[in-house]
Amino acid sequence: MKTFRTTLAAAAAMLMTALPAMADDCLEIGGVAIPNFFAEGEGKPVIISATLMGSVTNASGKILEQRATETGLEMEMEHYFGRADGGAIYTKDVGILTAVPGRPGRYMIEISYDVQEGQGRGTLSDYGGSFSSYGLVDLRNPQDLQGLVRYSGELCK
């Protein structure tokens, strides 16, 4: 009888510690983005428009500020990500661009996205958290800036 009570108490303790994790409503996101950059002129933000494949279907954003670093560039950014069901998230971001040796104007990029708010009536409207992306961008020609990035992470309510 004592062994049964001990086993039952252990099982109850494990269940109680698992309940908060089960109560979280999280959504894995991930896919590929093909961004297009639109440079409007010196001193103006660079506008980003992207087609995404995966759990998010579209994105737009701005490069608000950029600074040269020893290895490339650092950018302050913001993005809006949307889904076909009408849900969207707004993020404030930091992009780290590392110059590709021997390839002027081409960079490896890593972006950390921090969700500021969920919006709309769809799936993403109540989610928050952060996620990231990495990839390559070609910034050689201001009239034809392009890239390819992979995004992934988990958002929770």
Steps between C-alpha positions, in 0.01 A plus 500: 500500500786737583656440156169581330467829697860593423447427130170691500661800675790499252260483205293788640814711551611435143153590370494825698839607362387412147172696518653847454686376191182347359308822573733701271354543156805518273537505125811385315577725206749449223566523131688693234477867406602667176540869586512791260654825622395843376748781564321834460804721546763619744368547852168323433412157638551199275163327448483119497231294331521120519327192375510224759446128477413321821288594798500872415401611149607864466717763661589864468751701693741788527868538569482795738869544571827333403852520638828372361676245723843335479346201323218659300182680607249513783142604425204612709187372326127445536273252323136404457440130436161368385310182432220427255248476787546869586730464799811715521788587730709815527868462595797721594823340380877504492678377187866406505662487157842339464690573179573196284879495439591559136140593410456878532145608583387151603422415861396216723205632701357405838189674629345477847129590492328615822120492471351827625136404444273260322230655282199413289239233533705196400737250653786732597287768666568396862853361466826651623863410553794501266643310204798527268617472142826454314604509138680698231437845355651675198521875551731585208249673277267751676247451218492119543558402865404140568536209737385162628441423868375213715282590801403286799386519858212456738233754594277458804181650644 
